[in-house]
Amino acid sequence: MDPISSLFGKASSHEGSLSIITATAIIFAISSCYLLSKGSAHFSYRLYPSIPLIETDASTTSTSAAKARWVTSASEIISSGLKTRKPFQVLATVRPMIILPARYIDEIKNHANLDFAKAVESNFYGKYPGFDGLNSLNQNEVFQDAIRVKLTQGLNRLVTPLAQEAEVTVLETFSESTDWTPCTFGHHAAPMIARLSALAFLGPKFCRNQHWIDVSVNYTLDVFNAARVLNLWSPILRRVVVWFLPETRKLRAHLRKARGIIEPEMADRAEQRKQNAGLDTNNDALEWFRESSEVTKKPLDITLAQICLSVAAIHITSQLLINVMYDLAAYPKYIDRLREELSQVLLEDQGWKSTTPAKLKRMDSVIKESQRMNPSSMISMHRYVEKPTKLSDNTLLPKGAWVTIAATPAKDANIWTEPDTFDGLRFYNLRQQAGNESRYQLTTTSSEQIGFGVGRHACPGRFFASHELKFLLAQLIVKFDWKLSDSEQGRPKSLEIGTEMMPNRNVVLLRKSRQI
């Protein structure tokens, strides 16, 4: 444990008030660090040799100015770098970052020297108190096994209960209305996704537990906001200010609440196993984590693993759900096409069956097109360079570097016809061509389709996410009509913060109950 952690204790412990002496000492330490960091304009930035630095504003000489510019102008900076057609580095808020053009995707996706988990840990504060809810990503054998094997293989048994829960969730979230009613849909997406995820991961007991839904949703939203705030501080100060910033203190409070829910449940299950000759009849994430940890002989903080699983399930999936609804509201002609397909498939299957989600090919296409048009980030495939690595064109990636890929394939005119136009049936039509049936599914990944990543680090939960989205969309478009409010001039634009591209959660849609 480092000195700061020793002083304040673990994140899960009670954070009592500091004595005046301790507080004074900390203020002195912060002040000293601040003065030291001001002594050099690039104190916190050790640039990578041999990789060109892209600076669109030659007058910017301080790291604070560079960070501010990156937050507001990342798209411009990346575009400038891509014009060189070579790897380049930028002064990002966390630290310098190397951005590779998309032609390197296949070369780096499975490269043994490039580590995804360490990139998450080093660039998303995985070892900082409060952010440790993301650190289970580093427990690859345990965490990845739980998702890739247990969850994905169990999808068939979950179809009926998830479809039923989606209907209940939508009806409880949106009241019946015979008139067009304003609705900030973006505020409801994460709780709905969280509820279905909790059913799959933890069962009926937890999916109706509002305390758990609140913790999983709030941690997911707050952890990324806290990272944005911490990014703006000098690296030399981050390990100190993480204890005081309201945004990071909030994370630790969420984790304490999560422990108050998960740990008693684990204790009850341990007692049940004692009374049942060591057998556990639960088939959920808590049991998957426990079993995998025992088999691999690797200890795992199950509360943190469950929080990490919730973040992975809620963050990108809820953003994609919001984007799809904005697209359907902006291009309503697709809603009737989806309803026709849904009616036909449900009649054919006589309700929701294990085969039903895969048959919703138009819906699959609309979701995939929305993901293509509205990526969650300008970059993808974060990697940490474990040792000096020379690429095929002799580009040298230095040890310890942060490497990413520019997410340009989504709008590449060499790949897609009219790439800037939303075509909800784009992928449906492509799948009608011989040999393309599987190539253009929502869950398919390739160097042309990197919305879920690519290679061995592609999102293992994408199959579950696809099911969740289809269950919820089915209920949303069957139960309600949707359209943009009069205040919206065309499809709502995403918000850009650094490289993040997020749907505006405050957009108002109009909804009206359908007479079925």
C-alpha positions as CSV (number, residue, x, y, z in Angstrom):
1,M,0.0,0.0,0.0
2,D,1.3,3.4,-1.0
3,P,1.8,6.2,1.6
4,I,-1.4,8.0,0.6
5,S,-3.5,4.8,0.8
6,S,-1.9,4.1,4.2
7,L,-2.9,7.5,5.5
8,F,-6.6,7.2,4.5
9,G,-7.2,3.5,4.5
10,K,-8.8,1.3,1.9
11,A,-11.6,2.7,-0.3
12,S,-14.1,0.5,1.3
13,S,-13.4,1.8,4.8
14,H,-15.0,4.7,6.6
15,E,-13.6,8.0,5.5
16,G,-13.5,10.0,8.7
17,S,-12.7,13.7,9.1
18,L,-9.0,14.6,8.9
19,S,-7.2,16.3,11.7
20,I,-6.0,19.9,11.2
21,I,-2.4,18.8,11.2
22,T,-3.0,16.1,8.6
23,A,-5.0,18.4,6.4
24,T,-2.3,21.1,6.7
25,A,0.4,18.6,5.7
26,I,-1.6,17.5,2.7
27,I,-2.3,21.1,1.6
28,F,1.4,21.7,1.9
29,A,2.2,18.6,-0.2
30,I,-0.3,19.6,-2.9
31,S,1.1,23.1,-3.0
32,S,4.7,21.8,-3.3
33,C,3.7,19.4,-6.1
34,Y,1.9,22.2,-7.9
35,L,4.9,24.5,-7.8
36,L,7.1,21.7,-9.0
37,S,4.8,20.9,-11.8
38,K,4.7,24.6,-12.9
39,G,8.5,24.5,-13.2
40,S,8.4,22.8,-16.5
41,A,5.8,23.4,-19.2
42,H,5.8,19.7,-20.2
43,F,6.6,18.3,-16.7
44,S,3.9,15.6,-17.0
45,Y,4.5,14.7,-20.7
46,R,7.3,12.5,-21.7
47,L,6.9,12.4,-25.5
48,Y,7.7,9.3,-27.4
49,P,10.8,9.6,-29.6
50,S,10.5,9.1,-33.4
51,I,6.7,9.6,-33.4
52,P,5.6,12.9,-34.8
53,L,3.7,15.2,-32.5
54,I,0.5,16.8,-33.8
55,E,-0.2,20.3,-32.5
56,T,-2.8,22.3,-34.3
57,D,-2.1,25.4,-32.3
58,A,1.6,26.3,-32.3
59,S,1.0,28.9,-29.5
60,T,0.1,26.2,-27.0
61,T,3.2,25.5,-24.9
62,S,1.8,24.4,-21.5
63,T,0.4,21.0,-20.7
64,S,-2.8,22.6,-19.2
65,A,-3.5,24.4,-22.4
66,A,-2.8,21.2,-24.4
67,K,-5.3,19.3,-22.2
68,A,-8.0,22.0,-22.6
69,R,-7.5,22.0,-26.4
70,W,-7.7,18.2,-26.5
71,V,-11.0,18.2,-24.6
72,T,-12.6,20.7,-27.0
73,S,-10.7,19.9,-30.3
74,A,-9.7,16.3,-30.3
75,S,-11.5,15.7,-33.6
76,E,-9.6,18.5,-35.3
77,I,-6.3,17.3,-33.9
78,I,-6.9,13.7,-35.0
79,S,-8.0,14.8,-38.5
80,S,-4.8,16.8,-38.8
81,G,-2.7,13.8,-37.8
82,L,-4.5,11.5,-40.2
83,K,-3.6,13.7,-43.1
84,T,0.0,12.6,-42.7
85,R,-1.1,9.0,-43.3
86,K,1.5,8.0,-40.7
87,P,1.4,7.1,-37.0
88,F,1.4,10.3,-34.8
89,Q,1.2,11.3,-31.2
90,V,-1.1,13.8,-29.4
91,L,-1.0,15.4,-26.0
92,A,-4.1,13.8,-24.5
93,T,-5.5,14.6,-21.1
94,V,-4.1,11.5,-19.5
95,R,-0.7,11.4,-21.2
96,P,0.7,11.3,-24.7
97,M,-1.1,8.9,-26.9
98,I,0.0,7.3,-30.2
99,I,-2.7,7.1,-32.8
100,L,-2.3,4.6,-35.7
101,P,-4.2,4.8,-39.0
102,A,-6.8,2.1,-39.5
103,R,-4.5,0.1,-41.8
104,Y,-2.7,-1.2,-38.7
105,I,-5.8,-2.8,-37.3
106,D,-5.0,-6.4,-38.3
107,E,-1.4,-6.0,-37.4
108,I,-2.0,-4.9,-33.8
109,K,-5.3,-6.6,-32.9
110,N,-3.7,-9.7,-31.5
111,H,-0.1,-8.6,-31.1
112,A,1.6,-10.3,-28.2
113,N,3.4,-7.2,-27.1
114,L,0.3,-5.0,-26.9
115,D,-1.8,-5.4,-23.8
116,F,-5.4,-4.3,-23.6
117,A,-5.9,-4.8,-19.8
118,K,-2.9,-2.8,-18.9
119,A,-4.1,0.0,-21.1
120,V,-7.3,0.1,-19.2
121,E,-5.5,0.0,-15.9
122,S,-2.9,2.7,-16.7
123,N,-5.2,5.1,-18.7
124,F,-8.5,4.7,-16.8
125,Y,-7.0,4.7,-13.2
126,G,-7.7,1.1,-12.5
127,K,-5.5,1.2,-9.4
128,Y,-6.9,4.4,-8.0
129,P,-9.4,4.2,-5.1
130,G,-12.9,4.3,-6.4
131,F,-11.8,3.3,-9.9
132,D,-11.1,-0.2,-8.8
133,G,-14.5,-1.1,-10.0
134,L,-12.9,-1.2,-13.5
135,N,-9.9,-3.2,-12.5
136,S,-11.5,-6.7,-12.8
137,L,-10.8,-6.3,-16.5
138,N,-7.3,-7.4,-15.5
139,Q,-8.5,-10.6,-14.1
140,N,-8.8,-12.0,-17.6
141,E,-9.1,-15.7,-16.9
142,V,-11.8,-15.2,-14.4
143,F,-13.7,-12.2,-15.7
144,Q,-13.5,-12.9,-19.4
145,D,-14.5,-16.6,-18.8
146,A,-17.6,-15.5,-16.9
147,I,-18.8,-13.4,-19.9
148,R,-17.5,-15.3,-22.9
149,V,-18.4,-18.8,-21.7
150,K,-21.0,-18.7,-18.9
151,L,-23.1,-15.7,-20.1
152,T,-22.9,-16.3,-23.9
153,Q,-23.6,-20.0,-23.6
154,G,-26.5,-19.4,-21.3
155,L,-28.3,-16.9,-23.6
156,N,-30.8,-19.4,-24.9
157,R,-32.3,-20.1,-21.5
158,L,-32.5,-16.3,-20.8
159,V,-34.5,-15.4,-23.9
160,T,-38.0,-15.8,-22.5
161,P,-37.3,-14.3,-19.0
162,L,-35.5,-11.3,-20.6
163,A,-38.2,-10.7,-23.1
164,Q,-40.8,-10.8,-20.4
165,E,-38.8,-8.5,-18.1
166,A,-38.3,-6.1,-21.1
167,E,-42.0,-5.7,-21.4
168,V,-42.5,-5.1,-17.7
169,T,-39.6,-2.6,-17.6
170,V,-40.9,-0.6,-20.5
171,L,-44.4,-0.4,-19.1
172,E,-43.2,0.6,-15.7
173,T,-40.8,3.2,-17.2
174,F,-43.2,4.9,-19.6
175,S,-46.8,5.5,-18.5
176,E,-49.7,5.1,-21.0
177,S,-50.5,8.3,-22.8
178,T,-53.0,8.9,-25.6
179,D,-51.5,12.3,-26.5
180,W,-47.9,13.1,-27.6
181,T,-46.0,13.3,-24.3
182,P,-42.5,14.8,-23.9
183,C,-39.9,12.2,-22.8
184,T,-36.1,12.6,-22.0
185,F,-35.5,9.1,-23.2
186,G,-31.8,9.3,-22.6
187,H,-32.4,9.4,-18.8
188,H,-34.2,6.1,-18.9
189,A,-31.9,4.0,-21.1
190,A,-29.3,3.1,-18.5
191,P,-31.8,2.0,-15.8
192,M,-33.6,-0.2,-18.3
193,I,-30.4,-1.9,-19.5
194,A,-29.3,-2.2,-15.9
195,R,-32.5,-4.1,-15.0
196,L,-32.2,-6.6,-17.8
197,S,-28.5,-7.0,-17.1
198,A,-29.2,-7.6,-13.4
199,L,-31.7,-10.3,-14.3
200,A,-29.1,-12.1,-16.5
201,F,-26.2,-11.7,-14.0
202,L,-28.0,-11.9,-10.7
203,G,-31.5,-13.2,-11.2
204,P,-35.0,-11.9,-10.4
205,K,-34.1,-10.9,-6.8
206,F,-31.6,-8.3,-7.9
207,C,-33.3,-7.0,-11.1
208,R,-36.1,-5.7,-9.0
209,N,-33.8,-4.4,-6.2
210,Q,-33.9,-0.6,-6.8
211,H,-30.9,-0.1,-4.5
212,W,-28.8,-2.4,-6.8
213,I,-30.1,-0.8,-10.0
214,D,-29.2,2.7,-8.6
215,V,-25.7,1.6,-7.6
216,S,-24.9,-0.1,-10.9
217,V,-26.3,2.8,-13.0
218,N,-24.8,5.6,-10.9
219,Y,-21.4,4.0,-10.7
220,T,-21.4,3.5,-14.5
221,L,-22.2,7.2,-15.2
222,D,-20.1,8.6,-12.4
223,V,-16.9,6.6,-13.1
224,F,-16.4,8.1,-16.5
225,N,-17.2,11.6,-15.3
226,A,-14.7,11.2,-12.5
227,A,-12.1,10.1,-15.0
228,R,-12.7,13.2,-17.1
229,V,-12.2,15.4,-14.0
230,L,-9.1,13.6,-12.9
231,N,-7.6,13.8,-16.4
232,L,-7.4,17.6,-16.0
233,W,-5.0,17.3,-13.1
234,S,-1.3,16.9,-13.4
235,P,-0.2,13.2,-12.9
236,I,1.9,14.2,-10.0
237,L,-1.2,15.4,-8.1
238,R,-3.7,12.8,-9.2
239,R,-2.9,10.3,-6.4
240,V,-3.5,13.0,-3.8
241,V,-6.5,14.8,-5.2
242,V,-8.3,11.5,-5.9
243,W,-9.1,11.4,-2.2
244,F,-10.7,14.8,-2.1
245,L,-12.5,15.4,-5.4
246,P,-16.3,15.2,-5.1
247,E,-16.5,13.1,-8.2
248,T,-14.0,10.5,-6.9
249,R,-15.4,10.5,-3.4
250,K,-18.8,9.6,-4.9
251,L,-17.3,6.5,-6.6
252,R,-16.1,5.2,-3.2
253,A,-19.5,5.8,-1.8
254,H,-21.1,3.7,-4.6
255,L,-18.6,0.9,-3.9
256,R,-19.5,0.9,-0.2
257,K,-23.2,0.6,-1.1
258,A,-22.4,-2.2,-3.5
259,R,-20.5,-4.1,-0.9
260,G,-23.5,-3.7,1.5
261,I,-25.6,-5.5,-1.1
262,I,-23.3,-8.2,-2.5
263,E,-21.3,-9.3,0.6
264,P,-24.4,-10.3,2.7
265,E,-25.6,-12.3,-0.4
266,M,-22.3,-14.1,-0.7
267,A,-22.3,-14.8,3.1
268,D,-25.9,-16.3,2.8
269,R,-24.8,-18.5,-0.1
270,A,-21.7,-19.7,1.8
271,E,-24.0,-20.8,4.6
272,Q,-26.4,-22.5,2.1
273,R,-23.5,-24.4,0.6
274,K,-22.5,-25.7,4.1
275,Q,-26.0,-27.0,4.6
276,N,-26.1,-28.5,1.1
277,A,-22.9,-30.5,1.0
278,G,-21.0,-27.8,-0.8
279,L,-23.4,-27.5,-3.7
280,D,-24.6,-24.1,-5.0
281,T,-27.8,-24.1,-7.1
282,N,-27.3,-20.6,-8.3
283,N,-26.5,-20.0,-11.9
284,D,-25.5,-16.4,-12.0
285,A,-22.5,-14.1,-12.2
286,L,-21.8,-14.3,-8.5
287,E,-21.5,-18.1,-8.7
288,W,-19.5,-17.9,-12.0
289,F,-17.0,-15.6,-10.4
290,R,-16.7,-17.8,-7.3
291,E,-16.3,-21.0,-9.3
292,S,-13.8,-19.5,-11.7
293,S,-11.7,-18.0,-8.9
294,E,-11.5,-21.4,-7.2
295,V,-10.6,-23.2,-10.4
296,T,-7.9,-20.8,-11.4
297,K,-6.7,-20.4,-7.8
298,K,-6.8,-16.6,-8.3
299,P,-8.5,-14.5,-5.7
300,L,-11.2,-12.2,-7.0
301,D,-13.1,-9.4,-5.3
302,I,-16.5,-10.5,-6.3
303,T,-18.2,-7.1,-5.5
304,L,-15.7,-5.3,-7.7
305,A,-16.1,-7.9,-10.4
306,Q,-19.8,-7.5,-10.4
307,I,-19.6,-3.7,-10.6
308,C,-17.1,-4.1,-13.5
309,L,-19.6,-6.4,-15.2
310,S,-22.4,-3.9,-14.7
311,V,-20.2,-1.1,-16.2
312,A,-19.4,-3.2,-19.2
313,A,-23.0,-4.1,-19.7
314,I,-24.6,-0.7,-19.1
315,H,-22.2,1.9,-20.6
316,I,-21.9,1.2,-24.3
317,T,-25.3,-0.7,-24.6
318,S,-27.3,2.2,-23.1
319,Q,-25.6,4.7,-25.3
320,L,-26.4,2.5,-28.3
321,L,-30.0,2.2,-27.3
322,I,-30.3,6.0,-27.0
323,N,-28.7,6.4,-30.5
324,V,-31.0,3.9,-32.1
325,M,-34.1,5.6,-30.6
326,Y,-32.9,9.0,-31.8
327,D,-32.4,7.5,-35.3
328,L,-35.8,5.9,-35.3
329,A,-37.4,9.2,-34.2
330,A,-35.5,11.1,-36.9
331,Y,-36.2,8.4,-39.6
332,P,-39.6,7.0,-38.6
333,K,-40.1,5.1,-41.9
334,Y,-38.0,2.3,-40.4
335,I,-40.3,1.9,-37.4
336,D,-43.1,0.3,-39.4
337,R,-40.6,-2.0,-41.2
338,L,-39.4,-3.2,-37.9
339,R,-42.9,-3.7,-36.6
340,E,-43.8,-5.8,-39.6
341,E,-40.7,-8.0,-39.2
342,L,-41.4,-8.4,-35.4
343,S,-45.0,-9.4,-36.0
344,Q,-44.0,-11.9,-38.6
345,V,-41.2,-13.5,-36.6
346,L,-43.2,-13.7,-33.3
347,L,-46.1,-15.3,-35.2
348,E,-43.7,-17.8,-36.8
349,D,-42.0,-18.6,-33.5
350,Q,-45.3,-18.4,-31.5
351,G,-43.7,-15.9,-29.1
352,W,-40.1,-15.3,-28.0
353,K,-37.9,-18.4,-28.5
354,S,-34.2,-18.9,-28.6
355,T,-34.3,-18.5,-32.3
356,T,-36.2,-15.2,-32.4
357,P,-33.5,-12.6,-31.9
358,A,-31.4,-13.9,-34.8
359,K,-34.5,-13.7,-37.1
360,L,-34.9,-10.0,-36.5
361,K,-32.5,-9.1,-39.3
362,R,-34.0,-5.7,-40.1
363,M,-33.7,-4.7,-36.4
364,D,-30.2,-6.0,-36.3
365,S,-29.4,-3.9,-39.3
366,V,-30.9,-0.7,-37.9
367,I,-28.9,-1.2,-34.6
368,K,-25.7,-1.8,-36.5
369,E,-26.2,1.2,-38.8
370,S,-26.8,3.4,-35.7
371,Q,-23.6,2.1,-34.2
372,R,-21.7,2.8,-37.5
373,M,-23.1,6.4,-37.7
374,N,-22.7,7.2,-34.1
375,P,-19.5,5.6,-32.7
376,S,-18.9,6.0,-29.0
377,S,-15.3,7.2,-29.6
378,M,-13.0,8.7,-32.2
379,I,-10.4,6.0,-31.3
380,S,-10.5,2.3,-30.6
381,M,-8.3,-0.7,-29.6
382,H,-6.5,0.8,-26.7
383,R,-3.2,-1.0,-26.1
384,Y,-0.2,-0.7,-23.6
385,V,3.2,-1.5,-25.2
386,E,4.9,-4.1,-23.0
387,K,8.2,-3.9,-24.8
388,P,9.7,-2.0,-27.7
389,T,7.8,-3.2,-30.8
390,K,8.6,-2.6,-34.4
391,L,5.7,-2.7,-36.8
392,S,5.9,-4.0,-40.4
393,D,6.7,-0.5,-41.8
394,N,9.5,-0.1,-39.2
395,T,7.5,2.2,-36.9
396,L,8.9,1.7,-33.4
397,L,6.4,1.7,-30.6
398,P,8.3,2.4,-27.3
399,K,7.8,0.4,-24.2
400,G,5.1,1.9,-21.9
401,A,3.4,3.8,-24.8
402,W,-0.3,4.1,-25.0
403,V,-1.4,3.1,-28.5
404,T,-4.8,3.4,-30.2
405,I,-6.4,3.1,-33.6
406,A,-8.3,5.9,-35.3
407,A,-11.9,4.8,-35.6
408,T,-12.2,5.9,-39.3
409,P,-13.6,2.7,-40.9
410,A,-17.1,3.6,-39.9
411,K,-17.3,6.5,-42.3
412,D,-14.8,5.3,-45.0
413,A,-16.1,5.9,-48.5
414,N,-13.9,3.1,-49.7
415,I,-15.8,0.6,-47.5
416,W,-19.4,2.0,-47.4
417,T,-21.7,3.5,-50.1
418,E,-22.7,7.0,-49.0
419,P,-21.1,6.6,-45.6
420,D,-22.5,9.8,-44.2
421,T,-26.1,8.8,-44.9
422,F,-28.2,6.8,-42.4
423,D,-29.5,3.7,-44.2
424,G,-31.3,1.5,-41.7
425,L,-31.4,-1.5,-44.0
426,R,-27.8,-1.2,-45.2
427,F,-26.6,-4.3,-43.5
428,Y,-29.9,-6.2,-44.0
429,N,-29.4,-5.7,-47.8
430,L,-25.8,-6.7,-47.6
431,R,-26.7,-9.9,-45.9
432,Q,-29.0,-10.8,-48.8
433,Q,-25.9,-11.3,-51.0
434,A,-24.3,-14.7,-51.2
435,G,-21.7,-15.3,-48.5
436,N,-22.7,-12.3,-46.5
437,E,-25.2,-13.8,-44.1
438,S,-22.9,-13.8,-41.1
439,R,-20.4,-11.1,-42.2
440,Y,-22.7,-8.1,-41.6
441,Q,-24.5,-9.2,-38.3
442,L,-24.4,-6.7,-35.5
443,T,-22.1,-9.0,-33.4
444,T,-19.6,-9.6,-36.3
445,T,-16.3,-7.8,-35.9
446,S,-13.7,-7.1,-38.5
447,S,-11.2,-4.4,-39.6
448,E,-14.1,-2.7,-41.2
449,Q,-16.5,-3.1,-38.3
450,I,-14.8,-2.1,-35.0
451,G,-17.8,-0.9,-33.0
452,F,-17.3,-3.8,-30.5
453,G,-13.5,-3.9,-31.0
454,V,-11.8,-6.6,-33.0
455,G,-9.5,-9.6,-32.4
456,R,-9.2,-11.5,-29.2
457,H,-10.0,-8.3,-27.2
458,A,-13.4,-7.8,-29.0
459,C,-16.2,-7.2,-26.5
460,P,-17.2,-10.6,-25.2
461,G,-20.6,-9.3,-24.1
462,R,-21.7,-8.2,-27.5
463,F,-24.0,-11.2,-28.1
464,F,-25.8,-10.4,-24.8
465,A,-26.0,-6.7,-25.6
466,S,-27.6,-7.5,-29.0
467,H,-30.3,-9.6,-27.3
468,E,-31.0,-6.8,-24.7
469,L,-31.3,-4.2,-27.3
470,K,-33.7,-6.2,-29.4
471,F,-35.9,-7.1,-26.4
472,L,-36.2,-3.5,-25.4
473,L,-36.6,-2.0,-28.9
474,A,-39.4,-4.5,-29.6
475,Q,-41.4,-3.3,-26.6
476,L,-40.6,0.4,-27.2
477,I,-41.9,0.4,-30.8
478,V,-44.8,-1.9,-30.3
479,K,-46.1,-0.1,-27.2
480,F,-45.5,3.5,-28.4
481,D,-45.2,5.8,-31.4
482,W,-42.1,8.0,-31.3
483,K,-41.0,11.2,-33.0
484,L,-38.7,14.2,-32.5
485,S,-40.0,17.2,-30.6
486,D,-40.5,20.4,-32.5
487,S,-37.5,21.9,-30.9
488,E,-35.2,19.4,-32.6
489,Q,-33.8,20.4,-36.0
490,G,-33.0,17.0,-37.5
491,R,-31.3,14.0,-35.8
492,P,-29.9,15.1,-32.4
493,K,-26.1,15.5,-32.5
494,S,-23.8,13.7,-30.2
495,L,-21.7,15.5,-27.6
496,E,-17.9,15.4,-28.0
497,I,-15.6,15.5,-25.0
498,G,-12.0,14.7,-26.0
499,T,-12.4,11.5,-28.1
500,E,-15.7,10.5,-26.5
501,M,-18.8,10.8,-28.7
502,M,-21.9,10.5,-26.5
503,P,-25.6,10.9,-27.3
504,N,-27.1,13.9,-25.6
505,R,-29.2,12.4,-22.8
506,N,-31.2,15.6,-22.4
507,V,-32.8,15.4,-25.8
508,V,-36.6,15.4,-25.6
509,L,-38.5,12.9,-27.7
510,L,-42.3,12.7,-28.0
511,R,-44.1,9.4,-27.4
512,K,-47.7,8.3,-27.6
513,S,-49.3,4.9,-26.7
514,R,-50.4,2.8,-29.6
515,Q,-53.8,1.1,-29.8
516,I,-52.8,-2.5,-30.4
